[in-house]
Amino acid sequence: MTTTQSPKPPTQDVAVPRLGPAGMLRWAWRQLTSMKTALQLLLLLAVAAVPGSLFPQRPANPAVVTQYIQDNPTSGPWLDRLQLFDVYSSAWFSAIYLLLFVSLIGCVIPRARQHWKALRSQPPRTPRRLSRLPEYGTMTVAAGAALTPDRAIEDAAGVLRRRGYRIQIRDTGTDLPSVAAERGYLKEAGNLLFHTALIGVLVSVAVGGMFGYRGQKLIIEGEGFTNAMLGYDSFFPGTNFNPDTMTPFSLTLNDFDVTFDRNAANYGNPIDFTGSMTVQDSSSDTPREETLRVNKPIGFGGTNVYLIGNGYAPVVTVRDGEGNIALQGPVPALPTDATYNSTIVIKAPDAQPDQLGFVGFFLPTAMVDENGVAFGSDPDPFNPQLNLNSYTGDLGLDDGDPVSVYQLDTTELTQLNGRDLPDGGIVLAAYQTYELPDGKGSITFDGLKRYVALDIVYDPGKAGALVFTTLALLGLIITLTTARSRVWIRAGRHEDGRTMVEYGLLARGEDHSLAKEAIRIGSALTTHWNNGIDTNRQETP
């Protein structure tokens, strides 16, 4: 027998309809406003904020960023191009921020509409077979109890209402009246509250970034500061910042004290930083005394002053070749380790006939090793010492270009002193004077003061961020602790006159307490009727 196969019909390509520009936009909008995308963007925003903790940020401490780039000449400029030193104002962080904002709004509005419709809708109709529900139970009321099916459903509705269910009685006057009940609407309300509060947090952060400002100021003991843009060492205003909104406060650092641990195990570790300050909210207010500590800022009507650093400021007097004072006063030194060994740059642009500059380090407690090299051994100033190299020439301060006060470009300068030069380096203990070679002048170490580094922040969105963060936490707690469940109870009359009651429960989502709720409902019904009732509760897989 020969079997023949008929040829297969030719296949035809499936014609996929074209979305078109409007369809593509609609599809992109649906993808962006989905809950999955919102959660992914929220996670991405958290990951994008990590570099802000790994790398120094320019708004918080520009000097540290500059030093980091100099110490890492290969990777530093690339990190700067990628805006990793300005993470929270970078283009890529702002893009994630705005996409999350739009996604949350597009997510919340439709869900709020659906929730409003659900609140106004009635519980679903009673299923035909309650025994198929995850939790199922039955009751039998003796004929002598005079409990009709309608009366049983009314009583059951009252029990469910007292347990917080929204109920609807159906089919009264028929052979099988029932009541449908549902509760847990607060779960979706908590979910909406959480996502709406996230929008509020984003708006608050945006308000702070637009109308707030942040600045840094270094204040030496005995000196003061008035809150004005020109008084800051570095100032970072918001995009819509108005200088007229600045609180006109002033403060003076009277004294700064650091307590170090003197126990052997933690010798030299700082224990407490205390700044004694005289402050005024405005020029017309009475001065008052305040104490500045770490994590305990001083507030001025929404503007907070934080202590973020401290160090020593050697007091020096520089005389030029003509014997005139070219510089006199404290010069801040930047600490490099826990013992406050610090680098220092001293510039005397008014020196004549040539400008003078000094670069070196300051040791609070100087010691000398067997090779004659000085090193610092303690953070307290038991034996303060300045070790300097001196230079003469044009310091580059008259060109109009911004120059860091903590750096000195020596490439075009003539070195006068140094460890490798015949005159050696400059080593000054307290109250000592060193005469520069070739009659170029002198430098005197007159004393020692402390200074504080302050971070001054005005963030008008901070209060809103706190409120919305609290609401988001509250919404999350409500969502996690509230279960949404449905209950149906149906009653009927048996041929022998007994009233038969059956009930079933169904959870919307995952609810581990559903079995306990079934027990509680059965117990409440038994207690309510409290006569000749036989119960038989069973679980349906």
C-alpha positions in Angstrom: 0.0 0.0 0.0 1.3 3.4 -0.9 0.8 6.4 1.3 1.0 9.8 -0.2 1.2 13.1 1.7 -0.5 16.1 0.5 1.9 19.1 0.1 1.8 21.6 3.0 0.2 24.9 2.2 2.7 27.7 1.8 3.3 29.6 5.0 2.5 33.2 5.2 4.2 35.8 7.3 2.1 37.1 10.1 1.3 40.8 9.5 2.1 42.7 12.7 0.1 45.9 13.0 2.2 49.0 13.2 1.9 51.0 16.4 2.7 54.3 14.9 4.0 57.3 16.9 0.9 57.6 19.1 1.0 53.8 19.8 4.6 53.9 20.7 4.1 56.9 23.1 1.1 55.0 24.7 3.2 51.9 25.1 6.2 53.9 26.6 3.8 55.7 29.0 2.3 52.4 30.2 5.8 50.9 30.7 6.9 54.0 32.6 3.9 54.2 34.9 3.8 50.6 35.8 4.4 49.6 39.5 7.3 47.4 38.4 9.1 50.3 36.7 8.5 52.6 39.7 10.1 50.0 42.1 13.0 49.5 39.7 13.6 53.3 39.5 13.4 53.6 43.3 16.0 50.9 43.6 18.1 52.5 40.9 17.9 55.9 42.7 19.2 54.2 45.9 22.1 52.6 43.9 22.9 55.9 42.2 23.2 57.6 45.6 26.0 55.2 46.6 28.9 57.1 44.9 27.9 60.1 47.0 29.1 58.2 50.0 32.2 56.7 48.4 33.6 59.9 46.9 34.0 63.4 48.5 31.3 65.8 47.3 32.1 69.2 46.1 29.1 71.0 47.7 30.1 69.6 51.1 33.9 70.1 51.0 35.4 71.5 47.7 38.9 71.5 49.2 38.8 67.8 49.8 37.7 67.2 46.2 40.5 69.3 44.8 43.0 67.4 46.9 41.5 64.1 45.8 41.9 65.0 42.1 45.5 66.1 42.7 46.3 62.8 44.6 44.7 60.8 41.8 45.8 62.5 38.5 44.7 59.6 36.3 41.3 58.6 37.7 40.4 61.9 39.4 39.7 64.0 36.2 37.6 61.1 34.8 35.6 60.8 37.9 35.0 64.6 37.7 33.8 64.3 34.1 31.3 61.6 35.2 30.1 64.0 37.9 30.9 61.6 40.7 32.0 64.6 42.9 28.6 66.2 42.3 26.3 63.1 42.5 23.1 64.7 43.7 23.2 67.5 41.1 24.5 65.4 38.2 22.6 64.9 35.0 22.2 61.2 35.4 21.0 61.4 39.0 18.5 64.1 38.0 17.2 62.0 35.1 16.5 59.0 37.4 14.9 61.4 39.9 12.5 62.9 37.3 11.6 59.6 35.8 10.8 58.2 39.2 8.6 61.3 39.9 6.7 60.9 36.7 6.4 57.1 37.2 4.9 57.5 40.7 2.4 60.1 39.6 1.3 57.9 36.6 1.1 55.0 39.0 -0.8 56.6 41.8 -3.6 58.4 39.9 -5.1 55.3 38.2 -4.8 53.2 41.3 -6.5 56.0 43.3 -9.4 55.9 40.9 -9.7 52.2 41.1 -9.6 52.3 44.9 -12.3 54.9 44.9 -14.5 52.7 42.7 -13.8 49.7 45.0 -14.8 51.7 48.0 -18.2 52.6 46.4 -18.8 49.1 45.0 -20.6 46.3 46.9 -19.0 43.1 48.0 -19.1 40.3 45.4 -22.0 37.9 45.1 -22.1 34.8 47.2 -20.4 31.8 45.4 -22.7 28.9 44.7 -20.3 26.4 46.4 -18.8 27.8 49.5 -17.1 24.5 50.3 -14.6 25.2 47.6 -13.2 28.2 49.5 -9.9 27.9 51.4 -11.7 28.2 54.8 -15.1 26.6 55.1 -17.4 25.8 58.1 -21.0 24.8 58.8 -23.4 25.2 61.7 -26.7 23.5 62.5 -29.4 25.2 64.7 -32.0 22.9 66.3 -35.6 23.4 65.1 -36.6 24.4 68.6 -34.4 27.5 68.5 -36.9 29.4 66.3 -34.1 30.8 64.2 -35.2 31.5 60.7 -32.7 31.7 57.8 -33.4 35.4 57.4 -32.9 36.0 61.1 -29.7 34.0 61.0 -28.3 36.1 58.2 -29.3 39.3 60.0 -27.5 38.1 63.1 -24.4 37.1 61.0 -24.4 40.5 59.3 -24.3 42.1 62.7 -21.4 39.9 63.9 -19.4 40.7 60.7 -20.1 44.4 61.0 -18.8 44.5 64.5 -15.6 42.8 63.2 -15.0 45.6 60.7 -16.5 44.1 57.6 -18.5 46.0 55.0 -21.6 43.9 54.5 -24.5 43.4 52.0 -27.4 41.1 52.7 -28.8 39.4 49.6 -31.7 37.1 48.7 -33.8 37.7 51.8 -37.2 36.2 51.7 -35.9 33.2 49.6 -34.9 29.7 50.6 -31.2 30.6 50.7 -30.5 34.2 52.0 -26.9 35.2 52.4 -24.6 38.0 53.4 -21.4 39.0 51.6 -18.7 40.9 53.5 -15.3 42.3 52.8 -12.7 44.2 54.8 -9.1 45.3 54.4 -9.7 48.3 52.1 -7.2 50.1 54.3 -4.4 47.9 52.8 -4.8 49.6 49.4 -5.2 53.0 51.1 -1.9 52.4 52.9 -0.3 51.5 49.6 -1.5 54.7 48.0 -0.4 56.7 51.0 3.1 55.2 50.7 3.5 56.0 47.0 1.9 59.5 47.4 4.2 60.2 50.3 7.2 59.2 48.1 6.0 61.9 45.6 5.9 64.3 48.5 9.5 63.4 49.5 10.7 64.0 46.0 8.9 67.3 45.8 10.4 68.4 49.2 13.9 67.5 48.1 13.3 69.4 44.9 12.1 72.5 46.8 15.2 72.3 49.0 17.5 72.0 45.9 15.8 74.9 44.2 15.4 77.5 47.0 17.9 76.4 49.6 21.7 76.9 49.8 24.7 75.3 51.4 28.0 77.0 52.3 31.2 76.4 54.2 33.1 78.8 56.4 36.3 78.5 58.4 36.3 80.5 61.6 39.3 81.0 63.9 39.0 81.6 67.6 38.2 85.2 68.3 36.8 85.8 64.8 33.2 86.1 63.6 30.9 85.5 60.7 27.8 87.2 59.3 25.5 85.3 57.1 26.0 86.9 53.7 27.1 85.4 50.4 30.4 87.3 50.4 31.3 85.9 53.9 31.5 82.3 52.8 34.6 80.4 51.8 32.5 78.4 49.4 28.8 78.9 48.6 26.4 76.7 46.6 23.0 78.3 46.0 19.9 76.5 44.7 18.7 77.2 41.1 16.0 79.6 42.3 17.8 80.9 45.3 17.1 84.5 46.4 19.7 86.2 48.6 17.0 88.2 50.3 15.8 85.0 52.0 19.0 84.6 54.0 18.6 84.9 57.7 20.8 87.8 58.9 22.4 86.0 61.8 26.0 86.4 63.1 28.2 84.3 65.2 31.6 84.6 66.9 33.8 81.7 68.0 35.0 82.5 71.5 36.8 79.3 72.3 37.1 75.8 70.9 38.1 72.8 73.1 38.9 69.3 72.1 39.1 66.5 74.7 41.3 63.5 73.8 41.3 60.1 75.3 44.3 59.5 77.6 43.7 55.8 78.3 46.3 53.4 76.9 43.9 51.5 74.7 42.5 54.5 72.8 45.3 57.1 73.5 44.9 60.2 71.5 41.4 59.5 70.1 39.0 62.6 70.3 36.2 62.3 72.9 34.4 65.6 72.6 34.5 68.8 70.5 33.0 71.9 72.1 32.7 75.3 70.6 31.7 78.3 72.7 30.0 80.8 70.5 28.2 84.2 70.8 25.4 84.4 68.3 22.7 86.9 67.2 19.6 86.1 65.2 19.8 89.7 63.7 21.6 92.9 64.4 18.7 94.2 66.6 18.6 91.0 68.8 20.4 90.6 72.0 23.6 88.4 71.7 23.4 85.0 73.5 25.8 82.2 74.3 25.5 78.9 72.4 27.5 75.7 72.4 28.3 74.0 69.1 29.0 70.3 69.1 29.1 67.5 66.5 25.6 66.5 65.5 24.2 69.3 67.6 23.9 72.3 65.2 22.8 75.8 66.1 19.6 76.8 64.3 18.6 80.3 63.0 15.0 80.2 61.7 15.5 77.2 59.4 19.2 77.7 58.8 21.4 75.2 60.6 25.1 75.6 61.4 27.0 72.2 61.7 30.5 71.5 63.0 32.3 69.4 60.3 35.9 69.9 61.1 38.6 71.6 63.2 42.3 72.2 63.3 45.1 74.5 64.4 45.9 78.0 63.1 49.5 79.1 63.9 49.8 82.8 64.5 52.7 84.2 62.4 54.3 87.5 61.6 56.1 87.9 58.3 58.3 90.9 57.7 59.6 91.8 54.3 63.1 92.8 53.2 62.4 96.4 54.2 61.4 95.5 57.8 57.7 96.1 57.3 55.0 93.7 58.5 53.7 92.0 55.3 51.5 89.5 57.1 50.4 89.1 60.7 47.7 86.8 62.2 46.6 83.2 62.3 46.9 80.9 59.3 44.8 77.7 59.2 46.7 74.4 58.8 44.9 71.4 57.2 45.1 68.2 59.4 46.4 65.1 57.6 46.0 62.5 60.3 44.6 61.7 63.7 47.4 63.5 65.5 46.6 66.7 63.8 49.9 66.8 61.8 48.9 69.5 59.3 50.0 71.0 56.0 50.3 74.8 55.9 50.7 77.4 53.2 51.6 81.0 54.2 51.4 83.8 51.6 52.6 87.4 52.0 51.7 89.2 48.7 52.3 92.6 50.3 56.0 91.9 51.0 58.5 94.2 49.4 60.5 94.2 47.2 59.5 90.6 46.4 56.5 88.6 47.5 57.1 85.8 50.0 55.5 82.4 50.3 56.0 79.5 52.7 55.0 75.8 52.4 55.5 73.2 55.1 53.8 71.4 57.9 52.7 72.0 61.5 53.3 69.5 64.3 51.3 70.0 67.6 53.7 67.9 69.5 57.0 67.6 67.7 59.5 64.8 68.2 62.8 64.0 66.5 63.8 60.5 65.5 67.4 59.1 65.3 67.8 60.4 61.8 66.9 64.0 62.8 63.5 63.9 61.1 60.7 65.6 63.0 57.3 63.9 63.4 54.2 64.5 65.4 53.3 62.3 68.4 50.2 63.8 70.0 47.2 65.8 68.9 47.5 68.2 71.9 49.9 71.2 71.4 52.6 70.1 74.0 55.5 71.1 71.7 54.2 73.0 68.7 56.5 73.4 65.8 56.5 74.8 62.2 58.7 73.3 59.5 58.7 75.4 56.4 60.4 76.0 53.1 60.4 79.7 51.9 60.0 81.1 48.4 60.2 84.5 46.8 58.8 85.8 43.5 55.3 86.4 42.0 52.8 84.3 44.0 50.2 84.7 41.1 47.7 86.5 43.3 47.5 89.6 41.2 46.4 88.0 37.9 42.7 87.9 38.8 42.5 84.1 38.6 41.0 82.2 41.6 43.7 80.5 43.6 43.3 78.2 46.6 44.6 79.7 49.9 45.8 76.2 50.8 48.0 75.7 47.8 51.1 77.5 46.5 52.4 76.9 42.9 56.2 77.1 43.4 57.2 76.3 39.7 57.9 80.0 38.9 59.3 80.9 42.4 62.8 81.1 43.7 63.4 78.8 46.8 65.2 80.5 49.7 65.0 77.7 52.3 64.8 73.9 52.1 66.2 70.8 53.7 68.4 70.3 50.5 69.7 73.9 50.4 72.7 75.3 52.2 70.6 77.4 54.5 68.4 74.4 55.5 64.7 74.4 56.2 62.9 76.7 58.7 62.2 75.1 62.0 60.3 77.3 64.4 59.1 76.5 67.9 56.7 78.8 69.7 57.7 82.5 69.9 60.9 81.9 67.7 61.9 84.1 64.8 63.8 83.0 61.7 65.7 85.5 59.4 65.4 84.7 55.7 68.6 84.5 53.5 69.8 87.4 51.5 67.9 89.9 53.7 64.5 88.9 52.3 62.8 89.3 55.7 61.8 87.1 58.6 59.0 85.0 60.0 58.0 84.7 63.6 55.9 81.9 65.3 53.8 84.1 67.7 51.3 81.6 69.1 48.6 79.1 68.3 44.8 79.2 67.9 42.2 76.7 66.9 39.6 77.0 64.2 36.4 75.3 63.2 35.0 74.3 59.8 31.3 75.0 59.6 28.7 73.7 57.2 25.8 76.1 56.9 22.6 74.7 55.4 19.3 76.2 54.6 16.8 73.6 53.3 13.2 74.8 53.1 12.1 71.3 52.0 13.5 69.6 55.1 10.3 69.8 57.2 8.2 68.5 54.3 10.6 65.6 53.7 10.3 64.7 57.4 6.5 64.7 57.2 6.2 62.8 54.0 8.8 60.3 55.1 6.8 59.6 58.3 3.7 59.2 56.2 5.4 56.8 53.8 6.5 54.7 56.8 3.0 54.8 58.2 1.6 53.7 54.8 4.1 50.9 54.6 3.2 49.7 58.1 -0.6 49.8 57.2 0.1 47.9 53.9 2.1 45.2 55.6 -0.1 44.7 58.7 -3.6 44.8 57.0 -5.0 41.8 55.2 -7.9 42.1 52.7 -10.4 39.2 53.0 -13.9 38.3 52.0 -16.6 36.3 53.9 -19.8 34.8 52.8 -22.4 33.3 55.1 -25.5 31.5 53.8 -28.5 30.0 55.7 -31.2 27.6 54.7 -34.0 25.4 56.2 -33.6 21.7 56.4 -36.6 19.4 55.8 -36.6 18.4 59.5 -36.9 22.1 60.5 -33.3 22.8 61.5 -31.6 25.9 60.2 -28.4 25.2 58.3 -25.6 27.8 58.2 -22.4 27.6 56.2 -19.7 30.1 55.8 -16.5 30.5 53.7 -13.6 32.8 53.7 -11.3 33.9 50.9 -8.2 36.2 51.1 -7.2 38.7 48.5 -3.5 38.1 48.3 -1.6 36.3 51.0 -3.1 36.1 54.5 -1.7 33.7 57.0 -4.3 34.6 59.6 -7.3 33.6 57.5 -7.7 30.3 59.4 -7.7 32.1 62.7 -10.3 34.5 61.3 -12.5 31.6 60.4 -12.3 30.3 63.9 -13.1 33.7 65.3 -16.2 34.1 63.1 -17.5 30.7 64.0 -16.9 31.3 67.7 -18.7 34.7 67.5 -21.7 33.2 65.8 -21.9 30.4 68.3 -21.6 32.9 71.2 -24.3 35.1 69.7 -26.9 32.4 69.3 -25.7 30.3 72.2 -28.2 27.5 72.1 -28.2 24.0 70.6 -25.8 24.7 67.8 -23.6 22.0 66.3 -20.6 23.3 64.5 -18.4 21.5 62.0 -15.6 23.5 60.5 -13.5 22.0 57.7 -10.7 23.3 55.4 -10.9 22.8 51.7 -7.5 22.5 50.0 
